[in-house]
Amino acid sequence: MSKLHPVIERVTDRVIERSRPGRRAYLELMEIEGERHRDRNTALPCSNLAHGFAAAGEDAESIATRRGPNIGIISAYNDTISAHQPYGAYPPQMKIYAREVGATAQVAGATPAMCDGVTQGADGMELSLFSRDVIALAASVGLSHAMYDSVAMLGICDKIVPGLLIGGLRYGWLPTIFIPSGPMPSGIANKEKQKVRQLYAEGKATRAELLESESKSYHSPGTCTFYGTANSNQMMMEMMGLHMPGAAFVTPDSGLRKQLTRAAVHRLAAITRDGDDYRPLAHCVDEKAIINAAIGLLATGGSTNHAIHIPAFARAAGVQIDWGDIAEMSKVVPLLCRVYPNGSGDVNHFHAAGGMGFVIRELLDAGLAHRDIMTVGGGDLSAYAQEPWLDGEKVAWRDVGPSGDAEMLRPASEPFQSEGGMRLVEGNLGRACFKTSAVQPERWTIEAPCRVFDDQAQVAKAFAAGELDKDVIVVVRFQGPRANGMPELHKLTPPLGVLQDRGYKVALVTDGRMSGASGKVPAAIHVSPEALGDSGGNWGPLAYLRDGDIVRLSAEDGTLSTTADLSSRQPAAAPKPAQGMGRELFGMFRANADEAEKGGSAMLAMAGL
Ligand SMILES: O=C(O)[C@H](O)[C@@H](O)[C@H](O)[C@H](O)COP(=O)(O)O
């Protein structure tokens, strides 16, 4: 068995040490809660219990007499978001699978699920990050019925998995499995789609041509096929051992998908407190599992959104991890994958080439991931270094061979880069993330005069007027959690991509987010502290920048700085919080949110986590 890399060991020890009081308090609470709910039927008075099974039909008696485990399903189903559309059919099917092993299943609750693709560049995007916390709250409400012995989480997309995980972790005495439904089949190549978008941005393609190309990309139920936030979530659930092994990227209507879901339900009946293989979520998600999630992100060049979500869900488990920890590991975790936007193939091609089983085997063999974590699949993370297949009617697992496509997936001994896909940049403009995996190394350093904007629409206008046809660092500020909920600014990619292709040195600096689908243009994102002042009147450095200031952004030497003297300036006036599209209702989330590096969450901050 390979020895753990000393840097991974050092970072893990540091995270364990830093988290000691929080982790202890969390585990103590979970232990007390688990004991209190050990026998849910005596814990719940009869009238309460009867309310809970009144509509359970043929399962009512079993629930009433506690004949077998009762699985709570938290579903983020809706049929507008393509990845979640298949979930509509899941609960009735899951109830049948539960009965096969003497268990029952009930839908404990539903959560919202928003699609960042639908809301990209639109007002609704300002609710997106906070929707993660709404989902955590909604999951918590569902589980508060206290009727369950284990939990099935039905959620895939960007904020949904982190939100479900945060909610689930507060019920961490319950064993919990995430059940994905898989990617849609590949449509038009993602690079083709981007090309048409750039042509449209330049006025060289019509709206009809653009819509035709987009509909060839987004064309059926299932997760979008680029390696963005949703698919990075799936990767993380594998790295943390919270899926059935290898469930991430099996297409929605395949027989294998069905059998994986069936196996997950059977497993949920087997790993409860009453059995002899108890696997509570609180013990599965420990410091090592959280470190594994970050390592997976680095090794695969995953979504930058997880630089925000990992610290957030870690807090829900009593663990503190920050960008310094992730950046230190990035120096030794090699980049093993090139999936669009970091390459040209999509997640279906990635899966066919060996997928997550290959990545996990390589990381484990090179001592770059923690093997000794408690997983839901059984045993430790070794089970996830395999791939599922159909042996007759049943799912079985087998070893993964060599990479089926060296342009997309490489062994740890011959990686695409000797380091991971993300770097920390910092200086007198703050601290930010730079996703290196999608950017050509010759663009890792950009130094140029900046143009400062207070929203993305102003950038589009300046681009259309030709004002950005030069070497420029585009600063988009007042996009942090407190200012406007920290939207993704992915709509900036086509115009900035056009400028880059015209031969200019371009970069983006923002306290907002980019999408997991963003790439190509160098960007310092999630700049912390954000520009908008906090309750103590401390404004972030971006609030003091002016047009023409020289800004240096370098992933090579880890810099984000300006030569301008900001000390004698007043901060710029911040735009007023926007109204409409429900944004006014989210005032309390904005007012109390903490910095992106901590997860950008009012809910966690106010909970004292
Ligand atoms: O973080 C993400 O992964 C994105 O938010 C993603 O959820 C969204 O759908 C993209 O905006 C679409 O990306 P394309 O530009 O590839 O269509």
The ligand as an ORCA input file, in Angstrom:
! r2SCAN-3c Opt
* xyz 0 1
  O     -21.012     26.226    -12.746
  C     -21.516     25.634    -13.690
  O     -21.209     24.503    -14.023
  C     -22.524     26.397    -14.507
  O     -23.178     27.311    -13.720
  C     -23.525     25.604    -15.202
  O     -24.380     25.097    -14.231
  C     -24.275     26.402    -16.214
  O     -25.144     25.539    -16.811
  C     -23.451     27.076    -17.247
  O     -23.811     28.415    -17.261
  C     -23.649     26.624    -18.643
  O     -22.454     26.579    -19.265
  P     -22.223     26.646    -20.845
  O     -21.617     27.975    -21.056
  O     -21.260     25.576    -21.212
  O     -23.534     26.515    -21.530
*
